[in-house]
Every structure is written in C-alpha cells, then in structure tokens.
Amino acid sequence: MNVSNKMGVYVQVPFCQTKCTYCNFHTGVFSRSLYAPYVEAVCREIRERRAMHGARVDTVYVGGGTPSLLEPADLARILAAIRERSGAEWEEATLEADPETITAEKASAWRSAGVNRISMGVQSFDDTELRAAGRMHRREDVYRAIGFLRGAGFDNVSMDLIAGLAHQTQQSWKRSVDELIALRPEHVSVYLLEVDEGSRLGKEILKGGQRYNAAEVPSDDEMADFYERACETLARAGYEHYEISNWALPARSSKHNLKYWRREAYLGFGAGAHSFNGAKRWSNLHDPAAYTAAIRSGGAAIEQEEAVTRAQALDEEFFLGLRELAGIDLARIEREYGASMDARVTKLIGSGLLERDGDRIRLNAERLTISNEAFVELMG
C-alpha cells in the first residue's frame, strides 16, 4: 500500500430515475420515500464509524446511481456528518450528476454545502444514441446544465462519454468529442461500452438478440477506433491522458480516483459501498432497504470482508497501478514485496505491451485498448 496519512471518503447513492440499458451497477429505481431514511442511515454510519474519528479526509466522492436526485439539504447533511467526524476540510468533493437533474438552485446549494467538483454523465451528444441507451437527458440538457454549474462558480467539471453506444458512428462520435471539447470541461472520462451479462443490453448482445438496439452496437474494432480517435483529439486540445479512461487539463486530475489506483486508504458509506485500509477490503449490503434497516437497528451493514494477502497486494500494485499512464516504480515494488518481476516484465516489453524507462514501467500508449492482455500476463 502506498503510504499516505490522508483518507478518501466515498458515499454511494444508489437511486436512479431509470435503469440504463448497459448498466450493471447495484443501482435502481426506488420509491422516493426511501431517500430520507437512507440519508439518515448514511449519516449514522458515518457518525458511528470509528475510523472516521479525526481522520484526515482530503477527498470526498458522492457517486451512484444518480446522487443529484437527492434534495440539496440531504446532501448537505451527509457532507456535514463527514466534516463533523473528521474535522477536516477536504481539497476535493465530487458529486456525480445527470444533466437533466441540474438546476441553477441545486448548483448553488451544492457549492454552499462544500461540493467543488461535478462529474456529469453526458455519455453522448447524440439524442438517438441517448434514447437507445435509456438515458433521460438530451443534448440540450448538457448545454443548459454546464451554464448552471459555471454560473454557480464551479470551475472543476468532469464529463463522461461512452464509446460503443448503439447507433454510434464515426461521424456521431467525432461530433460528441468535438462538442465536449468546445464546452471545455476540466476533466474528461471516455469509457468503452462493456458487454456485461449483468446488464439488459449485455444479455441481449450475448444471446444475439435484437432488444435494446443490441444489433446496432458497434464492433469491438470500431469501439477501439473511437477510443484512439478520442485520444488524438483530446491531446490536440491540451488534455493530459493520465489514466486509461481519464484525461485532464493541467492540475485537474481526479484526486479521489487516484487513491484507488495507488492503493491508498478510503472509507465507503451507503449501500454497496467499498472500503480499503491497506490490510483488508470490505463492502456494505447492496440492497438499499436492507442496508437502511441494518443501520437503523444498530447492526453492521457489512456484507463481505476480505483480508488482502501479500500475493493479492502485489497483483493489485500492477493491475491498478498500471492504469496510470505514468506507470509504476518497479524497483519500489520489488523492494517492498521481495519479489523479482524481471521475467514477466521482460516478456511483456518484448511483446510491445509494456515500456520501460529506468525503474519505471508503463503500458505502451499505442496498446491501451488491449491493456487487459498485459494485466493477465502479469498476474499469470
């Protein structure tokens, strides 16, 4: 584990207005009557978690789901609980928000509550693609939302795009990337569509069906081409490609997400939230009603807990650390774990998947779309 005396806090808000066709997360559409008791449970979990007492929390990330569905006052209560228990003023507090949920009033209230970064789920600037994916917003909502955020004083906004949505073409992808850059968000994430059997779209693709526009999903080669074109376009626009799926303007990398890739400590609160302290990983009950009931009864909400063995930690150093394009310090890893990785690394350098610069190794920037091959080889 990379040594740091600071901690990240993640809060999971699993509520959505609708379930996107490609989504495989533990989120869903729930009655609004569950929102208030859920928020109270999260606040109670924060207050009662001993590890939070006096912790030096420098990043907060409220994700989901669609946490921007919460009333601003409820979000403020959660942030106040974190501030109260840790006694710290964070450097970065991110809220995930869908474009159609953002209003001028909400944006102002979020700023007042202590949020200083917004991660907006744009996914596409093409309405046909958005409809096929089951998204609630449309292109014009993105433009309206960024106006509200800038008007409220947000100077750190991230926007997401998905390469591989149904009906996506070279032309529509180029338009989406160009429109995003024109809005000049400080941070950009580009994800390849994952065909996962846990999603409705994934199940349909795997069985060769037609529902959810499955037949209109681009091929793997087309998705890889979309990704590579985005890499080129974002680089020309001044964005630094610092992680496989993430780009940022200078000094605008996601401080919170860097903790995950660097194996730094973070505490998760809410249904399905994960935590890591260097020695173990654990996660909460995924069902929000079950989670809320467990916290209200004074019991534990932990669903799964696992000690991280030395071998697992070594594996994580590679498959998490190599996600950063700056790479990892091989000498540090070999020194800390007493293991020589020369044979595996040399093989991957020879195959063109890895590059070496002194003690640092990194993924070959031209082979990022097949990075999983390198991870499998290193874990072998």
Secondary structure, DSSP 8 states (H G I E B T S, - for coil): ----S-EEEEEEE-B-SS--TT--SS-B---GGGHHHHHHHHHHHHHH-GGGTT--EEEEEEEES-GGGS-HHHHHHHHHHHHHHH----SEEEEEE-GGG--HHHHHHHHHHT--EEEEEEE-S-HHHHHHTT-S--HHHHHHHHHHHHHTT---EEEEEEET-TT--HHHHHHHHHHHHHH--SEEEEEE----TTSHHHHHHHTT--GGGGGGS--HHHHHHHHHHHHHHHHHTT-EEEETTEEESTT-S-HHHHHHHTT--EEEESTT-EEE-SSEEEEE-SSHHHHHHHHHTT---EEEEEE--HHHHHHHHHHHHTTBTT-EEHHHHHHHHT---HHHHHHHHHTTSEEEETTEEEE-GGGGGGHHHHHHHHH-
